[in-house]
């Protein structure tokens, strides 16, 4: 209930990887509120994959799309770094 009625205390992203970087707190809270384990989450503007990392932590499946090759490379590195052996594919 704290996520619904409480005040969200969020950490500031001190080392932005994209122009719209944010910490894991936001997607973790939103995913806890709006999804269940093993749900499939679509992030059509993946950026640096913060939402994908939150999905991994909360046992959600995810599809991420990113048009920028620069950000896509950052995203793939972050996803692979947090889950060794994770299979990533080109897509979207």
ABEGO torsion letter per residue (X at the ends): XAAAABBBBBBBBABBABAABBBAAAAAAAAAAABBBGBBBBBABAEAGAAAAAAAAAGBBBBBBBABAAAAAAAAAAAAAABBGBBBBBBX
